[in-house]
Amino acid sequence: MRTIFLIFITVIITVICVQNPQSVKLIFFGETQIALWKLLLAFFMAGIAFICLLKIGRKKQRVYEQEELDESGEENNDRKSQLSDEDREFLS
């Protein structure tokens, strides 16, 4: 499903870039002319990079939270007290 989604997005971006060949005036630290398709593609790539950075930060946060849970002995003891003797033997 992910592959189909990526192909679909790639086709849409390609069509948008092909349909917008005109140049536009860009005023950012000076005035310059740039092709609209290049500008659209640059903003699309910047959006992808931003989303990737957000996902990396979320993964690090999850790892940190998991380490905190592993270090807390009380929660593990509570779970072990609910187990039967057979289950404790199996886990040992």
N, C-alpha and C positions, 0 to 999 in steps of 0.2 A: 504494500500500500504506500509505503514511504517513497519507493522508487517512482511509482506512478505520479505521486504528488510533485516530486522534483522535476519530472519530465514536463508536467503540465505547467508549472511555474516557469521553467526555462522557455517553453514555447510562447507563453504570454509575454515574457520580458523581451524575447526576440522580436515578436510582432510589434510591440510598442516601440522598440528602438528603430525598426525598419520604417515604421510609419511616421517618424519624427526626425527627418534628416535636416531640417532648417537650423540655422544658427541663431543663438540668442545672445543678448548683451548681458554679461555678468559683471556686477559691480560689487567687488569684495576685495578690499585693499588695492583698489585700482579698477580700471575698466578693461574688460577683455571680451572677445567673441569666442564662443564655444558652441559646438554642435549640441543640440538638445538631447540627442540620444546618448551622448557621452555624459552629460549632466545627470540624466535619469539613471543611467547605469551606475554612476558613481554613488548616487544617493541610495540606490538599492543595495549595493555592496556594503556601504557604511551601515545600513540597517541590519544586514546579516552579521557583520562584525559586532555590532552592539548587542544583538540577541545572543551571540556566542559568548560574549563576556558576561552577560547576565546568567547564562546557564552555568558557566564555570564557577561563578560566585556562589550559586545555589548548591552545586555539588560539594564545594568546600564546606559550606555551612552544614550540610547533611552529615558529612564525615565527622565534623567537630561535635555535632549533637550525638552521633553514635558513640564516639569515644567517651563522652560524658556518661552515657547510659551504661557502658561497659564497666566504667570505673566505680559506679555506685553499687556497693555490695548489698545494700538493703533490699533493693528490688529483686536481685537474684536470689537472696535468701527467702523472700516471700514466695517466689515461684517454686523453689525447692520444697518448701513446707507443704505445698498443695499436692505434691507428687506422691504416688504410692511407692512402697519399697521396691517393687519390680521396676518401676520407671527409673528410680534412682540408680539401681544396678545397671540398667541399660545405658544410662547417660554416663556412668563412671568409666 
